[in-house]
């Protein structure tokens, strides 16, 4: 435990800035403040309580309100929910969510690296450097909450920033990684603070001379429709969804629309989709986490399967000629990590999107 955390244990009044600074020393991903519990942090997917006093409703309220402006306080008191991001000098950058429980205000903080990792530093496959060179189309990075989607996308945009002179518009709720203009020009917009909604920002972004658009979350039919249109009209569009497989991502997009619209959406998706990366973070043996990335790269066969409503056949297509297509399935990545003893069998099965297939392959080893 750091000296600052230890020092706080002797005082009932906690300083949120010192607490956030101390938590970074543990290399944790999240901090939770909930009435009736001591502060807790998440390390390698597990919550661990800090050796600090149990939080009262007044403790949490004081710490929460010390971080926000009157406008944000008003929004929170009207809706009982607040999403925002902030940076503390000499400490770090954080994404925050305030919410109410039956006992009072609660807070969840996610740590965001200030220095954006390169694709190589983040351990991404070489195909990612080819994907970011595309002039137009839709690239989706998907996965559950906490799977590292934001970091992967930030690394991809960082690669473009270091190599291309592009205008990049990001629409996020809230803005997480803040990019410095290196070769590219960034216009980063925070939904709620800088624009009304994802759909509104997307609509007007096409008049802002963008080369690349990042959509923090494709939540509804209006946003997805606008993203498909942007990808079709000569822009490179990056987006995220909370899906756990590449074929499942395609089905999710189509299913958002009404039956009579689905044929048109399949046609748009077939012509504009460049790639789907579905990733999961899995605890390493010992400590830390490792990403598994299921990668679908669109080719004529995949385009036909999307257009003809045969998405169920895409998984088989992903297993063919992988050295040529650069595609891979999550099961294959899990098997490789098991063979290298990077992850445990228990965690591989727990995080698999096709556990029966994985068990069969484990049995054949």
Phi, psi and omega in degrees: 000137181290160181299325183293320177294316180300320181296326182289334183295342179269359182231138180288330182272121183259147177258114185299324181293318177293324180295314179296320179296318180293321181298325179300330180296336180273359182056042179269167181262332187217153173234134179240131174242111182227132180302134178093001178225153170289159178304141181233146179238157179252123176234122181052047175076357180249138176279139178226129181283138174277152181280073183224164180299152175295137185281136172264168178301322180292321178303309185293318181299316180298315181292318181297310185289342178288346184259351186237160179272170181301322180297317179292323178298320179296317178299315181297317182290337176278322188248348182063017176217142176208124174250132175197168175231157182202163179233134176251123183304133179067008179241297181160186180246145186220148167257135185233149170227124173257140178210168181251140172244180180295344182256353181138195181291143173230155184224141172234128181242131175251131180281134179239122178299136176285320176276121182279125181290147175283167178300323180290317180296326181277356176077028180280151181292157183302333182301334181298324179291334176283321182298319184287352177273354181297144179277327182207169179119180185244123176242123183248134173244118188235168179151170179290169176303135179082017182266002177088017180301314183298321180292319178298314180295319179298321179294322179293316177293325178297321177298316177297317182300326182277344189236340187231151174260091184232156170263117184246120176255126174248137178238111189223160179221087356266178173296130181256278179285130178260119183268138172268142179289115176256282171257326182270165178250124182255134168240104184257128186238135182257116179297131183102316179266315185253345181204156186290318184200168176302313184297317179296314180298320179296317181302313183278340181298330181293344177263005184252018176055052179275152167262324185225139179232129173253126177251114185302325178203126179267091193269329190217174184298321182296315180293316180296318178299317179294323179295318178297318178297316179298319180293326180286333187262027170097018178245150172268120186244129174252140179211167178231150171220159178267067178239156188250007176208160181292310177298324178297329178295316180296315178299319181299316180298314182294319184291342178295334185264156177293159185308316183289341180269346190293325179297318179294320180295319177300319179295317178297316182294320180299322183276335187253336185291126178262313184198155171233127175245112179254119186234156178220142174262128184238137179301134174283156170295127184101276177197166181090183180223155178230143181268136167253136185231110172279125188240122173249124176248125183290133173225176183306323180294316179295319179302316179296320181294323177292312184297323185266013178060045178237045183300331181297343180270351185295324182300319178296322179297325180293338182272352185265140171045049188293331178294329179275322186272341184066020177270156175206154177257160179296322181302317179297320180294320178297319179297317179299317180292325176293318180297327179273000180060033178279325180233163179272158177300319180301313180289329177297313182292318182299325185259003183284141174271354175220070186299326179295317177297318180298315180298322177297317181290326176296318179296334182273353182291000000 
